[in-house]
Amino acid sequence: MNAPIVHAPQSIPGLSPHEQSILRVLLYFNIFDHPLTAAEVFSFCSSTAITLDRLVRVLESKALQGIVKSKNGYYFLHSATESCVETRSEKERLAGSRIKTAMAVARFIRMFPFVRAVMLSGELSKGVASKNSDIDFVIVTKRRRLWISRSLLILFKKAFLFNSKKYFCLNHFITEDYLTVELRNIYSATEIATLKPLWNHPQYMEYIKANQWIREFFPQWNMGSTRCVEGKDSRSIVQRVVELFLPTQAGDKLDTWLLGRWRHLWQRRYAHLSEEERNHKFRCDSCISTAYGEDFQQKVLAQYAYRLRHYGISGFEQRN
């Protein structure tokens, strides 16, 4: 796997490289109607030779007056409505209660066999929540035990939560020895940078270490403060006891069998998709499982590319 190639920005009359870099950030978050503070713009800015104070001056410069607006300390594109600031404030208030729910769910997930870390992704990981949004988790499991963990969690969701995804959205599983993200683009980099650990902070740090390539996109990024239910790998008694009943050989065979069953299920359920499309949306390997039926990532990347073209700004080229 190769690091992403970052092309130098194309020349735009009247706009400096710093101004173009700032616009790339605002254009990306404009897709989500999400205004940013100056500190957030700085964190996601691709410019290396700029300080936060300098970035604020650039944001408020005459060159960007007709493109960027500000309100209550938030910056957004001129094409957006000022109500996006009030909308973000409302989403932040809702996120305050939603994060408590996420932490409680994480406490529960960590009791399942072979779960080694629980991390928060999606909208809530960015400090906001919509009324109808799900709580999305990234689950790290023990090596060669992903499909046992996933099957037990999905079984619980179907049996006791009536398959509800609102507070129990389990679309992304990886094993502790497969932490590096393959698709290296602005979407993946943003999701990694905003990921929040809810249990086992050391494992989260290993994940960040394995994905240092995001600094090709965000050289100024700082993970800042993180919140954890439990700071270390303190497995519950329930988890330890259940794991004793699956010795190495038996556990390997069961995990492989479950992997085969899930592959067969998805092939049958999504037979209308081509094999390439199905494998892209529903990763089904021994070390990773993803299930994103709507392929939200590709939609976001297409929207971002459109905005960059509209402003005549080059972006980042993806490399797998």
C-alpha positions as CSV (number, residue, x, y, z in Angstrom):
1,M,0.0,0.0,0.0
2,N,1.3,3.4,-1.1
3,A,0.9,6.7,0.6
4,P,-1.4,9.2,-1.1
5,I,0.1,11.6,-3.6
6,V,-0.6,15.2,-2.8
7,H,-0.5,17.3,-5.9
8,A,0.5,21.0,-5.7
9,P,-2.6,23.2,-6.0
10,Q,-3.3,24.7,-9.4
11,S,-2.8,28.4,-9.8
12,I,-5.9,30.5,-9.1
13,P,-5.8,34.2,-9.8
14,G,-6.0,36.2,-6.6
15,L,-5.8,33.3,-4.2
16,S,-2.6,32.2,-2.4
17,P,-1.8,28.6,-1.6
18,H,-2.9,29.2,2.1
19,E,-6.2,30.5,0.9
20,Q,-6.7,27.6,-1.4
21,S,-5.9,25.1,1.4
22,I,-8.4,26.8,3.7
23,L,-11.1,26.6,1.0
24,R,-10.4,22.8,0.5
25,V,-11.4,22.3,4.2
26,L,-14.5,24.5,4.1
27,L,-15.6,22.9,0.8
28,Y,-15.4,19.4,2.3
29,F,-17.4,20.3,5.4
30,N,-19.8,22.3,3.3
31,I,-21.1,18.9,2.0
32,F,-22.4,18.2,5.5
33,D,-23.6,21.9,6.1
34,H,-21.1,21.9,9.0
35,P,-19.4,25.3,9.9
36,L,-16.0,25.2,11.5
37,T,-14.1,27.1,14.1
38,A,-10.7,28.5,13.2
39,A,-9.0,25.8,15.3
40,E,-10.9,23.1,13.4
41,V,-10.0,24.6,10.0
42,F,-6.4,24.7,11.2
43,S,-6.5,21.0,12.2
44,F,-7.7,19.9,8.8
45,C,-5.6,22.3,6.8
46,S,-3.0,20.9,4.4
47,S,-0.7,23.9,4.7
48,T,2.4,23.2,6.8
49,A,3.9,26.7,6.9
50,I,1.0,28.4,8.7
51,T,0.2,29.1,12.3
52,L,-3.3,29.4,13.8
53,D,-3.0,33.2,14.2
54,R,-1.9,33.5,10.6
55,L,-4.8,31.2,9.5
56,V,-7.3,33.5,11.3
57,R,-5.9,36.5,9.5
58,V,-6.2,34.7,6.1
59,L,-9.8,33.6,6.9
60,E,-10.8,37.2,7.5
61,S,-8.7,38.7,4.7
62,K,-10.2,40.7,1.8
63,A,-9.3,38.0,-0.6
64,L,-11.8,35.6,1.0
65,Q,-14.5,38.1,1.9
66,G,-16.7,37.1,-1.0
67,I,-16.2,33.4,-0.5
68,V,-16.1,32.8,3.3
69,K,-18.4,34.2,6.0
70,S,-18.2,34.0,9.8
71,K,-20.8,34.1,12.6
72,N,-20.3,33.5,16.3
73,G,-16.8,32.2,15.8
74,Y,-17.7,29.8,13.0
75,Y,-16.6,29.9,9.4
76,F,-18.5,28.7,6.4
77,L,-18.8,29.3,2.6
78,H,-20.7,32.3,1.4
79,S,-23.1,29.9,-0.4
80,A,-24.3,28.4,2.9
81,T,-27.0,30.0,5.0
82,E,-26.1,31.5,8.3
83,S,-28.6,29.2,10.0
84,C,-26.0,26.5,9.7
85,V,-24.4,27.9,12.8
86,E,-27.6,27.6,14.9
87,T,-28.1,24.1,13.4
88,R,-24.6,23.0,14.5
89,S,-25.3,24.4,18.0
90,E,-28.5,22.4,18.2
91,K,-26.7,19.3,17.0
92,E,-24.0,19.8,19.7
93,R,-26.6,20.0,22.4
94,L,-28.2,16.7,21.1
95,A,-24.8,15.1,20.9
96,G,-24.2,15.8,24.6
97,S,-26.9,13.3,25.6
98,R,-26.2,10.9,22.7
99,I,-22.6,10.5,23.7
100,K,-23.7,9.3,27.1
101,T,-25.7,6.6,25.3
102,A,-22.8,5.7,23.1
103,M,-20.5,5.2,26.2
104,A,-23.1,3.1,27.9
105,V,-23.4,0.9,24.7
106,A,-19.6,0.6,24.6
107,R,-19.6,-0.7,28.1
108,F,-22.0,-3.4,27.0
109,I,-20.1,-4.2,23.7
110,R,-16.8,-4.7,25.5
111,M,-18.3,-7.6,27.4
112,F,-18.8,-9.7,24.2
113,P,-16.2,-12.4,23.6
114,F,-13.0,-11.4,21.7
115,V,-13.9,-7.7,21.5
116,R,-10.6,-5.7,22.1
117,A,-11.6,-2.1,21.5
118,V,-14.7,0.1,20.8
119,M,-14.4,3.3,18.9
120,L,-17.0,5.9,17.9
121,S,-17.3,7.0,14.2
122,G,-19.7,8.8,12.0
123,E,-21.5,12.1,12.8
124,L,-21.3,11.7,16.6
125,S,-17.5,11.4,16.6
126,K,-17.5,15.0,15.3
127,G,-19.4,16.3,18.2
128,V,-22.8,16.7,16.6
129,A,-25.9,14.5,16.2
130,S,-29.0,14.7,14.1
131,K,-32.4,13.6,15.5
132,N,-32.5,10.5,13.3
133,S,-28.8,9.7,13.1
134,D,-27.4,6.4,14.2
135,I,-24.6,5.8,16.6
136,D,-21.8,4.2,14.6
137,F,-19.1,2.0,16.1
138,V,-15.8,0.6,14.9
139,I,-15.1,-2.6,16.7
140,V,-11.6,-4.1,17.0
141,T,-11.5,-7.9,17.7
142,K,-8.9,-10.5,18.6
143,R,-7.1,-12.0,15.6
144,R,-9.1,-14.8,13.9
145,R,-12.1,-14.1,16.1
146,L,-13.8,-11.3,14.2
147,W,-16.7,-13.4,12.9
148,I,-17.5,-14.9,16.2
149,S,-17.7,-11.4,17.8
150,R,-19.6,-10.0,14.9
151,S,-22.1,-12.9,14.8
152,L,-22.8,-12.7,18.6
153,L,-23.3,-8.9,18.5
154,I,-25.6,-9.1,15.4
155,L,-27.5,-12.0,17.0
156,F,-28.1,-9.9,20.1
157,K,-29.2,-6.9,18.1
158,K,-31.7,-9.0,16.1
159,A,-33.1,-10.9,19.2
160,F,-33.3,-8.1,21.7
161,L,-33.2,-4.8,19.8
162,F,-35.4,-5.9,16.9
163,N,-32.5,-5.2,14.5
164,S,-32.5,-1.5,15.4
165,K,-29.4,0.4,14.2
166,K,-30.1,3.7,16.0
167,Y,-28.0,3.0,19.0
168,F,-26.3,-0.2,17.9
169,C,-24.9,0.4,14.4
170,L,-22.2,-2.2,13.8
171,N,-21.0,-1.8,10.3
172,H,-17.2,-1.9,10.7
173,F,-15.1,-4.6,12.3
174,I,-11.3,-5.1,12.1
175,T,-8.9,-7.4,13.9
176,E,-6.1,-6.1,16.2
177,D,-3.5,-7.2,13.6
178,Y,-5.2,-5.4,10.7
179,L,-5.4,-1.7,11.6
180,T,-4.2,0.1,8.5
181,V,-7.0,1.5,6.4
182,E,-6.5,0.7,2.7
183,L,-8.6,3.4,1.0
184,R,-6.5,6.5,1.4
185,N,-8.6,9.6,0.6
186,I,-9.9,12.7,2.2
187,Y,-13.0,10.9,3.5
188,S,-11.0,8.1,5.1
189,A,-8.5,10.5,6.5
190,T,-11.3,12.7,8.1
191,E,-13.0,9.7,9.6
192,I,-9.8,8.4,11.2
193,A,-8.9,11.9,12.5
194,T,-12.3,12.3,14.1
195,L,-12.6,8.7,15.5
196,K,-13.2,8.7,19.3
197,P,-12.0,5.8,21.5
198,L,-14.7,4.6,24.0
199,W,-12.8,1.6,25.4
200,N,-9.2,0.6,25.4
201,H,-7.2,3.8,24.6
202,P,-3.9,1.9,24.0
203,Q,-5.5,0.0,21.1
204,Y,-6.8,3.3,19.7
205,M,-3.3,4.6,19.8
206,E,-2.1,1.6,17.9
207,Y,-4.8,2.3,15.3
208,I,-3.6,5.9,14.9
209,K,0.0,4.8,14.7
210,A,-0.9,2.4,11.9
211,N,-2.6,5.2,10.0
212,Q,-0.1,8.0,10.2
213,W,-0.6,8.5,6.4
214,I,-3.5,10.8,7.3
215,R,-0.8,13.5,8.1
216,E,-0.3,13.7,4.3
217,F,-3.7,15.2,4.3
218,F,-3.7,16.9,7.7
219,P,-0.1,17.8,8.8
220,Q,-1.4,20.1,11.5
221,W,-3.8,17.5,13.0
222,N,-3.7,16.9,16.7
223,M,-5.8,14.1,18.3
224,G,-6.5,16.4,21.3
225,S,-8.4,15.0,24.3
226,T,-10.2,11.7,24.0
227,R,-12.8,10.1,26.2
228,C,-12.8,6.5,27.1
229,V,-15.2,4.3,29.1
230,E,-12.1,2.4,30.2
231,G,-8.6,3.6,29.5
232,K,-7.0,0.2,29.1
233,D,-7.7,-3.3,28.0
234,S,-9.5,-4.3,31.2
235,R,-11.7,-7.2,30.0
236,S,-14.8,-8.1,31.9
237,I,-15.1,-11.3,33.9
238,V,-18.0,-12.4,31.6
239,Q,-15.8,-12.0,28.5
240,R,-12.9,-13.9,30.0
241,V,-15.0,-16.8,31.1
242,V,-16.8,-17.2,27.8
243,E,-13.5,-17.1,25.9
244,L,-12.2,-20.0,27.9
245,F,-14.8,-22.3,26.2
246,L,-13.3,-21.7,22.8
247,P,-9.7,-23.0,22.7
248,T,-7.5,-22.0,19.8
249,Q,-8.3,-24.8,17.3
250,A,-12.0,-24.9,17.9
251,G,-12.2,-21.1,17.8
252,D,-10.3,-21.0,14.5
253,K,-12.7,-23.5,12.9
254,L,-15.8,-21.7,14.2
255,D,-14.6,-18.3,13.0
256,T,-13.8,-19.7,9.5
257,W,-17.2,-21.4,9.3
258,L,-19.0,-18.2,10.3
259,L,-17.0,-16.2,7.7
260,G,-18.2,-18.6,5.0
261,R,-21.8,-18.4,6.2
262,W,-21.8,-14.6,6.1
263,R,-20.3,-14.6,2.6
264,H,-23.0,-16.9,1.4
265,L,-25.7,-14.8,3.0
266,W,-24.5,-11.6,1.4
267,Q,-24.1,-13.2,-2.0
268,R,-27.7,-14.4,-1.8
269,R,-29.1,-11.2,-0.3
270,Y,-27.3,-8.9,-2.8
271,A,-27.3,-11.1,-5.9
272,H,-28.4,-8.1,-7.9
273,L,-25.0,-6.5,-7.4
274,S,-22.0,-7.3,-9.4
275,E,-19.3,-9.2,-7.5
276,E,-17.0,-6.2,-7.6
277,E,-19.7,-3.9,-6.2
278,R,-20.8,-6.3,-3.6
279,N,-17.2,-6.8,-2.4
280,H,-16.7,-3.1,-2.2
281,K,-19.8,-2.4,-0.1
282,F,-19.7,-5.6,2.0
283,R,-16.1,-6.5,2.9
284,C,-16.0,-10.1,4.1
285,D,-12.5,-11.2,5.0
286,S,-10.9,-12.9,8.0
287,C,-9.6,-9.6,9.3
288,I,-12.2,-7.0,8.2
289,S,-16.0,-6.8,7.9
290,T,-17.8,-3.7,6.5
291,A,-21.4,-3.3,5.5
292,Y,-22.2,0.0,3.9
293,G,-25.1,-0.6,1.5
294,E,-25.5,3.1,0.4
295,D,-21.7,3.6,-0.3
296,F,-21.8,7.0,1.5
297,Q,-18.1,7.4,1.0
298,Q,-18.3,7.5,-2.8
299,K,-21.2,9.9,-2.7
300,V,-19.2,12.3,-0.5
301,L,-16.1,12.0,-2.7
302,A,-18.1,12.8,-5.8
303,Q,-19.7,15.9,-4.1
304,Y,-16.3,17.0,-3.0
305,A,-14.8,16.6,-6.4
306,Y,-17.7,18.7,-7.9
307,R,-17.1,21.5,-5.4
308,L,-13.4,21.5,-6.1
309,R,-14.0,21.8,-9.8
310,H,-16.5,24.6,-9.3
311,Y,-13.9,26.6,-7.4
312,G,-11.1,25.6,-9.7
313,I,-9.0,24.0,-6.9
314,S,-7.1,20.7,-7.1
315,G,-7.6,18.1,-4.4
316,F,-5.9,14.9,-3.3
317,E,-5.4,11.9,-5.5
318,Q,-6.4,8.6,-3.9
319,R,-4.0,5.7,-3.9
320,N,-4.8,2.2,-2.6
